[in-house]
Amino acid sequence: TSAGMAVLLETTLGDIVIDLYTEERPRACLNFLKLCKIKYYNFCLIHNVQRNFIIQTGDPLGNGRGGESVFCKLYGDQAQFFESEKVPRIKHKKKGTVSMVNNGSDQHGSQFLFTTVENLDYLDGVHTVFGEVTEGMDVLMKINEAFVDKEFVPYQDIRINHTVILDDPYDDPPGLPIPDRSPEPTKEQLDSGRIGADEEIDDAKGKSLDEIEEILAEKEAKTQAVVLEMVGDLPDAEIKPPENVLFICKLNPVTTDEDLEIIFSRFGAIKSCEIIRDWKTGESLCYAFIEFEREEDCEKAYFKMDNVLIDDRRIHVDFSQSVAKVKWKGKGGKYTKDDFKDYEKDSDKHSKLVIKDKAKPKQDLKYDFVLDEDLENSTVGHRHAGKKHKDKKHHSDEEEDRKAKKSKDGDKDLRHRKREDDYCREKRRSEKKDRHESRSRSRSRDRDNHYSSSKSKDKHRDESYDRERDRKKDRSPKKSKDKERSKY
């Protein structure tokens, strides 16, 4: 491509010179040159700045939805746009390439764009290249770095103030409205609702060094608050700490909560006084928070107690910047220490319940035998069932004793169980036999058993067996009948 004719654009940030491809793009260059000649681009906003991509302008409405070709001025609204020129094909290879913006129907009006990076191949064949920036690339890069909103519109206006045609190879078409001088901007053109192009943005103007440092510190604090809100450490970036709470640091580790409360209570009523301690060891971390009921009392303590000697330590007092008193769980689902304590209590309760549930089936199995035996002998009555429960307890004691005995005692246990089964069948046939006779025979049976096993038992087991024998005297007819049947 050969660049020939040139146009100078005077912007609010500097001058840009564009060389036009008049031979390759005659229609696009004619449109651009004649629009510049009738001062169509004067005071047009640069309305789209996408960093390291493109810079778009040429719309007198300033929103990207307007603009018309020079042929509309000559032939009416039906010539608002003109057809794009695709031959010869010129690619967006260079930084600073200038193209006419496609309106979506392969037609062009007045809007054009600058590329701010190289090799934008996907713009080829869509937007018609008709020139390139030869001077003022630094101005183009300055526009590229402008601050923009989410719609890529700069916060501060950047305008084309004036256009100057350096060389025009085309004759003016008949009926072209060429003004005698550059027109003055209208109020509507300058009122974009944003920061004016000629407005100075200088927060430090007319302020002292201390005021500037305070402003910077405030901005930094706001930035940090926003970051803390984003990570969930603050409920709100605009939250303010309470004004009735003092922060005390550089304390002696031996100083207690009561000591501080007594010292600071002379300024007014205190709601709470807490020395922060290590949650594992309980040792003081040498700083505390004191909450007063009134803000006036808090201010008095602040002015009077700073750098005061307490327990051989000079303390430092300041207003608290903590918002720990605010009850919330955070955006990240964070919990307080109290929540963790409640959770631990609930988990302990749950574990105890699980242990009980595991032990319950064993208890059910333990009592199933008693309940079945009671059902079999339900005719005996409530009193008889109570005695059988005592017998069951007695049998369980005998089982513990038999575990320590030899195989002979194991055989007796088997015979004893058989006798219980025989008794159940015998009881259904005759339940009302002579209880006195069976009781006497049962006693003789017990004495025989006692004398036969006394050789293998120690003194302690003899005494326990005597107690068992005494209890057998009052046992139910069931057991005495069992003894009688076993004797036969």
ROLODO-903886 format. One record per residue: residue in one letter; x, z, y of N, C-alpha, C in turn. Coordinates in steps of 0.05 Angstrom, whole numbers, plus 5000, padded with zeros to 4 digits. Layout:
# residues N
aXZYXZYXZY...
//
This chain:
# residues 488
t501750004976500050005000501750005025s500849875045502249865070500649995092a501750195105500450345126501150205152g498950155169499450025194498350185217m495850145224494650265247494450565243a494450715265494551005264492551125283v491551365276489751525292490851805294l490651925318491452195323489052375325l488952585308486852785309487953045321e486753125343487553375356485653595347t486653785330485154005319485754265334t484254465329484754725342487254855332l488354755309490854875298493254685302g492854445313495054265317494153975313d496153795317495553505315496253395288i494653195279495053065254494952765259v496952615249496952325252496352195225i494452005225493651875200494251575203d495751475183496151185181494051065163l492950835171490650715157491550475141y490250445117490650205100488649995109t489249865131487349665142487149415125e489249345111489049095095487649145068e488149375056486849435030484049535033r483449685055480749805059479749725087p479249465092478449385119475749505128r473849525111471249615119471249925125a472650075108472850365112474450425138c476650265142478350305166476750235192l475250015190473649935213471650155220n470250265200468350475205469750725217f472050805206473351045217474350995245l475650765251476650715277474550705299k472250575293470150545313468750815317l468550985296467351245300469151415318c471751385314473651535331473351425360k472851165363472751045390470351135405i468151185392465751275405465651575407k467851715400468152005401466152155383y465552025360463652135341464752395328y467352405324468552635310469252865329n468852835354469553045373467953295367f469353525364468153795360466853815332c467553635314466653665286468153895273l466654055258467854285244469154185218i471354315211472454285184470854485167h468954385152466954555140467554625110n469554505098470154565070473154575066v474254805061477154845056477454975028q478154815009478754914982481754914978r482855154978485755184979487055034956n489254894963490754734944489054524929f487154414944485454204932484754004954i482754064971481853874991481154025017i481053865039480053955065478053745074q475553825079473453625085472353675113t471753445127470653455154469253195159g468453155185467052905193464052925195d462953165191460053195193459353325220p457853195237457253315263455353555260l453853575238452153805233453754055225g456054005214457854225206457154365180n455354245164454554375138455054195114g456053955118456653775096454253605087r452053625101449653475094448953245113g450553215134449953015154452152795156g451952635177453952425181452752155175e453651955190452751675186454951495195s454851255184456951055190456550935218v458550785227458350655253456350435252f455750325228453850105226450950205232c450550465229447850565236447450545266k449650575281449350555310448750265318l449650075301449249795308446749675296y446049755271443849615258441449805250g441650055258439450235252439850405227d437750565221438050755199438450635172q437550375168437950255142440950215136a442550225156445450195153446950465156q445650685149446850945152449350975135f449350845111451650855093452550575087f455050545079456050285070457350315043e457550085029458450085001461450145001s462250284979465050354976466650114967e469250124973471149914966472950014944k472849894921474349984898476649804891v476949574904479049384898480549334924p483149344923484949434901484749744897r485449824874485150104867487550264879i486850464895488950644906488350924897k490351054885490051314873490751544893h489751784886490352024901492952154890k495252014895497752114884499152294904k498952234930500552384950498952624961k500452814969499353034986498852925014g496452965024495752865050494252595049t493352515025491752275023489052305037v488152105051485552115066483551935052s481152035046479151885032476451925045m474751715043471951735051470451885029v468652065037467152235017464752075007n464552074980462251944967459752104971n457551974978455052124982453352154957g454552074934453152104908452051844898s452051634915451051374907453051154911d455651234909457851044915457650914942q456751084961456550994989457951195007h458751105031460151275050458751275077g459151505091458051525118460351575137s460451825147462551895166464452115156q463752255134465452475125467852375110f470052505114472552435100474052695092l476052665075477452905065480452845064f481953075064484853065060485453205034t487353105018488253244994490653425002t490853654990492953844997494853894973v494453744952496353744929496653454919e498453424901499053154890497453104865n497152854858496052754832493252874826l491352824844488552894838487252644826d487852594801486952344788483852334785y482552564782479652564778478152494803l479452464826478152364850478252064852d479951944835480251654836477651514828g476951304842474551154836471951274845v472151524856469751664867469851654897h472051744909472451744937474451524945t473851374965475351144972477751224990v480151174981482651234996482951015017f483351105043483750905064486050975082g487551195077489851265094491351505083e493351585098494951815091496051955116v496652205114497752365136500752305138t501652225161504552165165505852375183e504352505200505352715217503352955217g504453195221502653425222501953545195m503753495175503253615149503253925150d504854035168504854325171502254425181v500954275199498254345209496254335186l496554135169494754105146495054345127m497454435123497954665105496954925118k497054935145495955165158492955185155i491554955156488754955151488155025122n489954935104489554995075489655295070e491055455086491355735082489155905096a487255765108485155915123483456085105f482456315116480756495101477956375101v476656365077474056235074472256425059d469656365060467656525045467256395018k465256485003464756384976463856094976e462855994999462155715001464455545012f466755655014469255525024469055445053v467355585068467155535097469055735111p470855645128472655825142471156035159y472156275159470956485175471356435205q473556315212474056245240473855935242d472455845263472055555266474655415269i474855185254477054995257475754725264r476354615287474954375297476954155303i475753905303477153675314476253655343n478053725361477453725389477353435401h479053265391479353005404480552805384t479952555387481152335371482352135390v484752045382486151835398486951615380i486051365387486751125371489451025381l491451025364494050925372494250625371d492850505352492850205349490250125335d488849925346486349835335486449535331p486549435306486749145302483949015302y481849165303479149055301477849025328d476448805331474848775356472448955355d471549035378469149205380466749035374p465049125355462548965350460648985374p459048775377457148785400455149015397g454649145419452649355420453849625413l456549655411457849905404457750085429p456550325427456350495451458950655456i460750535471463350665477463050835503p463551095501463251265525465551225544d465051275570467151245590469251465587r468451705580470251925577469252105554s471052285545470252455523467952645531p465852655515463552825523464253115521e462853285536463153575535461553675511p462553885497461053985474458554125483t456454105467453854245473454054525462k452154695471452054975462451554985432e449854805422449154805394451654735377q453254555387455654475372457654705369l457954865391459855085390458755335377d456155365374454955605363454655565332s456755635318456655615289455855875275g455756095291455156355279457556485267r459956375271462356495261464356545284i466656625277468756685298469456425311g469456435338470056185352472856105349a473255835352475955725348477955835369d476955895393478655995414478756295417e477456435399477456725400479956835387e481157035400483557165389482757395371i483857395347483357605328485857785328d485757995344488058175346486958455349d486858605327485858875328487659065344a490258995345492159175358492359135388k490858945399491158885427490059115444g491659225462490859435480490859715467k492059745444492060005430494860105427s495060365426497760485423498660475394l501160545390502360535363500960725344d500260965354498961165337496161065329e494760935348492060835341492260605321i494260445323494660225304495160335276e496960545274497560665249495060795236e493460915253490961045243489060835232i488860605246487160395236488060285210l490760245208491860145182491460345160a491760595166491360805145488460805136e486560775155483760765148483060525130k484260295137483760065121484860095092e487260215091488460255065486760455048a485760665061484060855047481460715036k480360545053477960405044478560215020t480860085022481659914999481960074974q483260304976483660474952480960574941a479160644959476560734951474960524936v475160274945473860054931475060014903v477660044901478960014875478060234856l477960484867477060704850474160674841e472560564859469760514851469660294829m471260094831471259884811472059984784v474060164783474960274757473160504747g471260594763469460804755470261084761d472261124778473161394785471561514808l470161344823468461434845465661324842p463561484848460861384846460261174867d461561194890461161004912463561004930a464360764940466660744957466160884984e463660914992463061035018462561335017i462861444993462361734990464361895006k463462115017465162285033465462565020p467762685022468162945010466663155027p465863385015464463595030466263715051e464963785074466463885097466764195097n465664325077465764615075467564715053v469364535043471164605021474064575031l475664785026478464775033480164735008f482364595012484364554991486864714998i487664884980489965064984492064994962c494564944971496664884952499165054958k501165024941503665184942503165474937l501265534920500665814913502765924893n502966184893504566324873502966334847p504266284824502766284799501466544793v502366774804501167034799498667084815t498166914835495766954852493266894836t491267064838488767034823486566944841d484366864828481966774843480967004861e480967244850479867474865481567524890d484267494887485967534910485367344932l485067084926484466884946481766934959e479767004942477067054953477067284972i478567494966478667724984479967645010i482167495009483667415033481967235051f480667035039479166835055476366925062s475367135049472567225055472267335083r474467405096474167515123473267305143f473367045136472466835154469566775150g468366855128465566805124464866815094a462266785088461366805060462466565044i463366625020464666425002462766374979k462266124974460566044951462166054925s464565944926466265934901469165924910c470866044893473766044897474966004869e476365774866477365704839480265604841i481965744826484765654823484765464799i485865224802485865034781488065104761r487365114735489165194715489464984693d491665004678492064824656490064874635w488664664625486464704607487464794579k490064754573491064844547492265124549t494065174567495465424569494065624587g492365534605491065714624492765804647e495165684649496965764671496165634697s496665764719495865664746497565414752l496165214764497464974774498164994803c497865234814498765294842497165154863y494665084858492964984879490065064873a488465084894485765194891483865054910f481265104905479065004923477265244930i476665264955474965484965472565354980e470265414971467765304983466365525000f466065465026464765645044461765565046e460165765054457365705058456865555084r458565595104458265455130460765305137e460465075150462664905158464365045179e463065205197464565345218466565535206d465765685186467565875173469965725160c469365485148471465325136473465235157e472565155180474365075202476065305211k474965545214476465775222478765835202a478065825177480065885157482265665157y481565415163483465205163485565245186f484565335209486365365232488065625229k486965825216488366085215490166125191m489565995169490966065144493165865136d493565655151495665465143498465595148n500165565128502965675129503065975128v500966105117500866395115502266475089l503566715090505066815067503166965048i502866875023501267015003502967034978d503367274969505067334945507767194947d509067234970511767124975511866814975r509566684979509466394980507966315006r509066125021507666025044505865795036i503265845038501265655028500765435049h499665215039498764995057495764955053v494364945076491364925075490564665088d488664525075487664275086484764255077f483264065090480564015081480663855055s478863925037478863795011477963505013q479363334998478563044996477362984968s476863194953475763154926472763134927v471662964909468762934906467963024878a469563214867468963314840466363454838k465263564860462763704860460363514856v460863254860458663064856458163034826k455663074818455063054789454262774782w455962644767455362364758457062314734k456462104719457962034695459561784697g459761664721461461444725460461174714k461560954724460660694715461860624688g463960754681465160704655464160884633g461961034638460961224618462561464615k463961554635465761784633464062044634y465162264621463762514620465462734632t464062944639465463174651466363364628k467863574636468863764616466463914603d464463974620462064114609460763944588d460663684592459363504572460963514546f463663534547465163544523464763814509k464464024525463964294512461264294498d459264174511456564154498456763994472y458363784473458663604450459963764427e461963924433463364074413461464284400k459764404417457864594406455864454388d454864234396452964084379454263994353s456763914354458163824330458564064311d459064304322459364544305456764614291k454564604307451964654295451264454273h451964204278451363994258452864044233s455464124235457064164211456064404195k455064614209453964844194451364764180l449764594192447364504179448064334155v450064184156450864014133451764194110i453164404116454064594095451664724081k449764804098447364924086445864724069d445664474078444164274062445564224036k448264224037449764184012449364413993a449164664003448864893986445964923975k444064803989441264843981440564733954p441464493945440864403918441864593897k444164723901445164913881443265153879q442265243902440365463901437865383886d436965133891434465043878434865033848l437264933840437764923811438065203799k439065393815439465663805436765793800y434765743817432165873815430165703799d430865463791429065303776428465433749f430565543736430165663709428265903711v428566063732426866293735423966203740l423665993756420865903762419565793737d421165643721419965533696419165753677e420865953675420266173657417766323667d417566353694415166483704412666323698l412866053700410465893694409665923665e411665933647410965973619409566233613n410366443629409266713624407466803647s406066613658404366683681402066873674t401366893649399167073641399967363642v402567423642403367703643402667833669g402867673691402167793717404467823736h403967903760405967923781408068133774r407268353763409168563757411068473735h409968343715411668253693413768043703a412967873722414767673733417067803749g416468023762418568163777420568283758k419668393735421568503715423268283703k421968043699423567833687425667733707h425167743733427167673752429567863750k428968123746431168313743432668253717d431168173696432568113671434367873675k433467683690435067443695437667523709k437567703729439967803742441767943723h440568093704442068233683443568033665h442167823658443367623641445667483655s445367433680447567313695450067483695d449667753697451867943696453167933668e451467913647452567903620454167643616e453267423628454767173626457567203638e457767343660460467383672462267553654d460967743640462567903621463467743597r461567573588462167413564464367213568k464667123594466866933600469567063594a469767323597472267463592472667543562k470467523547470667603518471767383501k472067443475473067253456470867073445s471366913426469366723416467066873402k467567113394465467273381463267323401d464067403425461967453446460567193453g461966953452460666703458458466643437d458966713412456966673391454566843396k454967093406452767273412451067153434d452367023454450866903476449066683466l450066523447448366303436445966423420r446566633404444366753389442366883408h443366983431441567113450439666903462r440666663468438966453479436866363459k437766343433435866263413433566473410r434366723413432366933410430266913433e431266833457429366803480427366583474d428366363462426566133455424566223434d425566373413423766473392421666653404y422466813423420667003435418366863449c418966643463416966493477414766393458r415666303434413666203415412166443403e413566663397412366893385410367023404k410967013429409267143449406467023450r406366743446403766613447401966703423r403266763400401566843377400767133378s402567313386401767593387403167723410e401767803430402867913454402368213456k400368313440399568583444400168763419k402568743409403368913387404269183397d405069343380405769623387408269623404r407969693430410269703448412069943442h410870163434412470403429414470353407e413570223385415370173362417669983370s416869773384418869583393420869703412r419969893429421770013448423870183434s422970343413424770513398426870343382r425870133370427669953355429669823375s428769763398430569633418432769823426r432070083428434170283435436170303412s435270313388437170333365438970083364r437669853370439269603370441369613392d440769713415442669733437444969923430r444270153416446370333409448270213388d447170063369448869933349450769743363n449669583381451369383395453469523412h452769743424454669893441456970003424y456370123401458470233384460270023372s459069783366460669573353462669443373s461969443398463669303418465369503434s465169763429466569963445469569953440k470469853416473269843410474769633427s473369413435474669203451474269223481k472869423490472369463518473869703529d474469683554475869913567473770113578k474770313591473070533600471070433620h471870253638470170143659467769993647r468269833627466069673615464169853599d465270073588463470263574461470383594e462370453617460570573637458470363646s459370113650457469903659455369853637y456269863612454369813590452370043587d453270293593451370513592449270473613r450070383637448070333658446070113650e447169913636445469693627443469803606r444469973589442770083568440470243580d441170393601439070553614436870383626r437770143636435769963648434069833627k435169803603433669673581431469843571k431570103577429370283568426770203580d426870103605424470043620423869743620r425069593601424669303602421969233591s421168983595418568883588418268863558p415768833549415268803520416668553510k417068363527418368113519421068163507k422668323521425468373513425468543488s423768743487423668923464422768773439k420968593443420068423421422268243412d423868153430426167983424428068143407k428568393413430468563398429368603370e426768643368425568703342425868453324r425368223336425467973319428367923311s430267973329433067923322434068103300k432868343298433768533277432868423250y430568313248429668193223431267953215
//
